[in-house]
Amino acid sequence: MDWFSLRNGYQKSKAIKIKGLDEECQNRLWNVLYDFISNNEECIEYFETVNYVLDYIGEIKISAPAYIKNAMPTLKNHFFEKWYKSFDVIEMFLTSVYDRQCLMPRKSIEYTNAFNKVLEEEKSGYRFVENKALNITNSAELELLGNVTHSKFESVNIHFKKAIDLYSDRVSPDYENTIKESISAVEALCCIITGSDGANSSLGKTLKKLKENGIYIHPALENAFSSLYGYTSDENGIRHGGIDFTNAPEEDAKYMLLSCSAFVNYLIAKLAKV
């Protein structure tokens, strides 16, 4: 919602912030986290979650749920020490909640949505996907990745989850392997559709066999993706450790991650009609 100052031009709308967090966004993310924990401080699962985070940031665990309030200043200090530590704490929190989904059903999704709502309203370029903060700037990209990490094809999900982990590592992101895992997810789906394995399981070969299994795509689109596959598989490509790709840039990794997720969504939609 735009409040009075924005509606009347006294304050300018924020531009999308691609890197970092501004103070307002960081404060609001902390408020969400604080509410989640403090409103459930008597719950044993939240006690375990707080201890999970405390342990990861190198602090002493609390001994009982009654001491959750005592731990909040420690979490707050770490949260606000650096902007990226805010994301670290939230990722730890979401990961712990996800690991306890049998005790806290649907909470991981509920909390992820709440953090993403703040990021969207504050014009941050980041969103949480699979408990990781990714540099994703719009809801369409977010939906693409959400679909391909929760498809009915586990091997595809695994490749994309690995790609997201590699891309989102803020200490040492691995863009080369982000690209490898992204294209491997497409290859895995094509192998499932065509029943290919061994020497016949490369994406170049399985793309040509899709039509034999009822998946018809326009030749231009097939050629386009074959060319994109060649980007990773020719003699200087990423899959062969070529010199040209020893330092794959972030924009290439993001493009491949999103392009491959879009193509997988496309193939799954086609497959559903067969």
PyMOL commands that set and color helices and strands:
alter all, ss='L'
color gray80, all
select helices_A, chain A and resi 4-7+23-38+44-56+65-79+83-99+107-121+139-148+154-168+175-194+198-200+203-213+219-233+238-240+243-245+250-272
alter helices_A, ss='H'
color red, helices_A
select strands_A, chain A and resi 126-129+132-135
alter strands_A, ss='S'
color yellow, strands_A
deselect
rebuild
show_as cartoon
